[in-house]
Amino acid sequence: MQENNEQSKNVSSESSSKSKKSKKKEPKKKKRFFSEHRSEFKKITWPNRKTLVKQTITVIFISLIVGVIIFVYDLGIDFILENLIKLMA
C-alpha cells in the first residue's frame, strides 16, 4: 500500500514538473510563431492597385450574373410547381 502511495506521489510530481516546463516553453513557442508569421508575411507579393480594382470588378460582375441565373431558375421552378399544384387540385 505504501509503495502505491509513493509511486503516485512520484507520478504526480513528475507531471507537475512537466507542466511547469511546458509553461516555460509557451512564450518561446509564441515568439517563434509570430516571428515566422512575420517572415512569411513579408514574402507575400501584393497586387498593384490597377490589378486589384480589375479583379474586384470581375468578382462583383460574376457574382451578379450567378445571382441572376439562380433567380431565373428559382422563378422557373416556382412557376412549374405552382402549375402542377393547380393541376392536381
C-alpha positions, 0 to 999 in steps of 0.5 A: 500500500505504501509503495502505491502511495509513493509511486503516485506521489512520484507520478504526480510530481513528475507531471507537475514538473512537466507542466511547469516546463511546458509553461516555460516553453509557451512564450518561446513557442509564441515568439517563434510563431509570430516571428515566422508569421512575420517572415512569411508575411513579408514574402507575400507579393501584393497586387498593384492597385490597377490589378486589384480594382480589375479583379474586384470588378470581375468578382462583383460582375460574376457574382451578379450574373450567378445571382441572376441565373439562380433567380431565373431558375428559382422563378422557373421552378416556382412557376412549374410547381405552382402549375402542377399544384393547380393541376392536381387540385 
